Amino acid sequence: MKIITYFLLVTLVFTISCKQKAESKPEIDTTSEAPVVKVKGTEVTYATDSTNLKGYIAYDENIKGKRPGVLIVHEWWGHNDYVRERADMLAELGYTAIAIDMYGDGKQADHPDDAGKFAMSVMNNLPEATARFNAAINVLQQHESVDKEKLAAIGYCFGGSVALTMANNGADLDAVAAFHSGVALPVMPNKDLKARVLVCNGADDPFVSAESITAFKTAMDSIGAKYEYIAYPGVTHSYTSKEADTNGEKFNLPLAYNADADQKSWESLQQLFEDVF
């Protein structure tokens, strides 16, 4: 009887002790939610002395204070929905992004022949290309949400070459990223380059020769530039665009979307911005 009584007493004390410990635990607030992202996209017009330009700015209205600004340069097709989608994606990450216009009046190409002509007209006229790029920087810096001292530029295909060229030409950028981009540029890397650079290309991209990659890396190494060149095995041109397969089949071009490379390159971009900003 004494043994049973002792056992019941110990059990009671243990139960009360555990209850007190449980009651002393801090309550966890499970009702709080992450801030809601509210992306606002706005069309903007701007100009150089000779060209009217049409852009698109996107940012998260629910973020308070200044944030880095990012320019996005379109593929050779021109300023289209794809480049605006990328602007929205950057806005969701907390940046203010402007999808810029390098052709003028928001001009777009429906055929590779026209796209090639439009692209070459820009790359063969560096002063005007620089003026258009700088006009977009000015618009971005004037936006109320942007920290003027924190700027980056990214680009796709033709746009990647533009972004790299502008950085090599001395543009005051903290970071530059190019996706499925040529690296044989009108202005090769030199001491005027200030930005940290990321290039993400398909290893099987026929538009990017091994010789041009070697020349690019050699030039970057010669000036001690901070850069990363990533080549995705088995990946070809325009791998970030979901329209690539359709365009490739339509125009008999080596274009193909690759979801894995698209995701990995986007993650590398985010890491670049986290490191720089």
Solvent accessible surface area in square Angstrom, and as a share of the most:
residue,aa,sasa,rsa
1,M,185,0.82
2,K,177,0.75
3,I,144,0.73
4,I,104,0.53
5,T,75,0.43
6,Y,148,0.56
7,F,132,0.55
8,L,112,0.56
9,L,102,0.51
10,V,73,0.42
11,T,62,0.36
12,L,101,0.50
13,V,89,0.51
14,F,135,0.56
15,T,74,0.43
16,I,82,0.41
17,S,43,0.28
18,C,57,0.34
19,K,125,0.53
20,Q,112,0.50
21,K,137,0.58
22,A,62,0.48
23,E,122,0.55
24,S,87,0.56
25,K,144,0.61
26,P,120,0.75
27,E,171,0.77
28,I,148,0.75
29,D,96,0.50
30,T,118,0.68
31,T,112,0.65
32,S,82,0.53
33,E,152,0.68
34,A,82,0.64
35,P,121,0.76
36,V,107,0.62
37,V,76,0.44
38,K,112,0.48
39,V,50,0.29
40,K,89,0.38
41,G,37,0.36
42,T,57,0.33
43,E,120,0.54
44,V,30,0.17
45,T,112,0.65
46,Y,22,0.08
47,A,53,0.41
48,T,23,0.14
49,D,161,0.83
50,S,88,0.57
51,T,21,0.12
52,N,100,0.51
53,L,2,0.01
54,K,98,0.41
55,G,0,0.00
56,Y,26,0.10
57,I,5,0.03
58,A,0,0.00
59,Y,23,0.09
60,D,7,0.03
61,E,62,0.28
62,N,68,0.35
63,I,61,0.31
64,K,177,0.75
65,G,53,0.51
66,K,128,0.54
67,R,17,0.06
68,P,20,0.12
69,G,0,0.00
70,V,0,0.00
71,L,0,0.00
72,I,0,0.00
73,V,0,0.00
74,H,1,0.00
75,E,9,0.04
76,W,61,0.22
77,W,29,0.10
78,G,0,0.00
79,H,7,0.03
80,N,32,0.16
81,D,106,0.55
82,Y,31,0.12
83,V,1,0.00
84,R,54,0.20
85,E,98,0.44
86,R,12,0.04
87,A,0,0.00
88,D,43,0.22
89,M,68,0.30
90,L,0,0.00
91,A,0,0.00
92,E,98,0.44
93,L,74,0.37
94,G,15,0.14
95,Y,25,0.10
96,T,0,0.00
97,A,0,0.00
98,I,0,0.00
99,A,0,0.00
100,I,0,0.00
101,D,0,0.00
102,M,0,0.00
103,Y,12,0.05
104,G,5,0.05
105,D,87,0.45
106,G,19,0.19
107,K,88,0.37
108,Q,98,0.43
109,A,9,0.07
110,D,124,0.64
111,H,78,0.35
112,P,15,0.10
113,D,90,0.47
114,D,59,0.30
115,A,0,0.00
116,G,19,0.19
117,K,138,0.59
118,F,43,0.18
119,A,11,0.08
120,M,105,0.47
121,S,70,0.45
122,V,4,0.02
123,M,34,0.15
124,N,113,0.58
125,N,68,0.35
126,L,46,0.23
127,P,107,0.67
128,E,31,0.14
129,A,2,0.02
130,T,29,0.17
131,A,39,0.30
132,R,35,0.13
133,F,1,0.00
134,N,73,0.37
135,A,17,0.13
136,A,0,0.00
137,I,20,0.10
138,N,76,0.39
139,V,28,0.16
140,L,0,0.00
141,Q,48,0.21
142,Q,126,0.56
143,H,35,0.16
144,E,130,0.58
145,S,6,0.04
146,V,3,0.02
147,D,37,0.19
148,K,116,0.49
149,E,144,0.64
150,K,78,0.33
151,L,6,0.03
152,A,0,0.00
153,A,0,0.00
154,I,0,0.00
155,G,0,0.00
156,Y,2,0.01
157,C,18,0.11
158,F,15,0.06
159,G,0,0.00
160,G,0,0.00
161,S,14,0.09
162,V,1,0.00
163,A,0,0.00
164,L,3,0.02
165,T,1,0.00
166,M,5,0.02
167,A,1,0.01
168,N,4,0.02
169,N,63,0.32
170,G,22,0.21
171,A,17,0.13
172,D,108,0.56
173,L,3,0.01
174,D,52,0.27
175,A,0,0.00
176,V,0,0.00
177,A,0,0.00
178,A,0,0.00
179,F,2,0.01
180,H,0,0.00
181,S,0,0.00
182,G,27,0.26
183,V,1,0.01
184,A,81,0.63
185,L,17,0.08
186,P,68,0.43
187,V,30,0.17
188,M,63,0.28
189,P,11,0.07
190,N,43,0.22
191,K,177,0.75
192,D,66,0.34
193,L,23,0.12
194,K,122,0.52
195,A,6,0.05
196,R,88,0.32
197,V,4,0.02
198,L,4,0.02
199,V,0,0.00
200,C,0,0.00
201,N,1,0.01
202,G,6,0.05
203,A,57,0.44
204,D,85,0.44
205,D,6,0.03
206,P,84,0.53
207,F,106,0.44
208,V,14,0.08
209,S,52,0.34
210,A,71,0.55
211,E,132,0.59
212,S,17,0.11
213,I,38,0.19
214,T,87,0.51
215,A,51,0.39
216,F,1,0.01
217,K,73,0.31
218,T,84,0.49
219,A,20,0.15
220,M,1,0.00
221,D,92,0.48
222,S,88,0.57
223,I,63,0.32
224,G,63,0.60
225,A,24,0.19
226,K,151,0.64
227,Y,58,0.22
228,E,94,0.42
229,Y,32,0.12
230,I,36,0.18
231,A,50,0.39
232,Y,20,0.08
233,P,118,0.74
234,G,60,0.58
235,V,7,0.04
236,T,25,0.15
237,H,15,0.07
238,S,6,0.04
239,Y,0,0.00
240,T,3,0.02
241,S,6,0.04
242,K,153,0.65
243,E,105,0.47
244,A,1,0.01
245,D,77,0.40
246,T,83,0.48
247,N,30,0.15
248,G,6,0.06
249,E,153,0.69
250,K,140,0.59
251,F,39,0.16
252,N,138,0.71
253,L,46,0.23
254,P,59,0.37
255,L,20,0.10
256,A,34,0.27
257,Y,57,0.22
258,N,48,0.24
259,A,64,0.50
260,D,84,0.43
261,A,1,0.01
262,D,17,0.09
263,Q,97,0.43
264,K,99,0.42
265,S,1,0.01
266,W,21,0.07
267,E,88,0.39
268,S,28,0.18
269,L,1,0.00
270,Q,49,0.22
271,Q,96,0.42
272,L,9,0.05
273,F,1,0.00
274,E,117,0.52
275,D,71,0.37
276,V,45,0.26
277,F,60,0.25
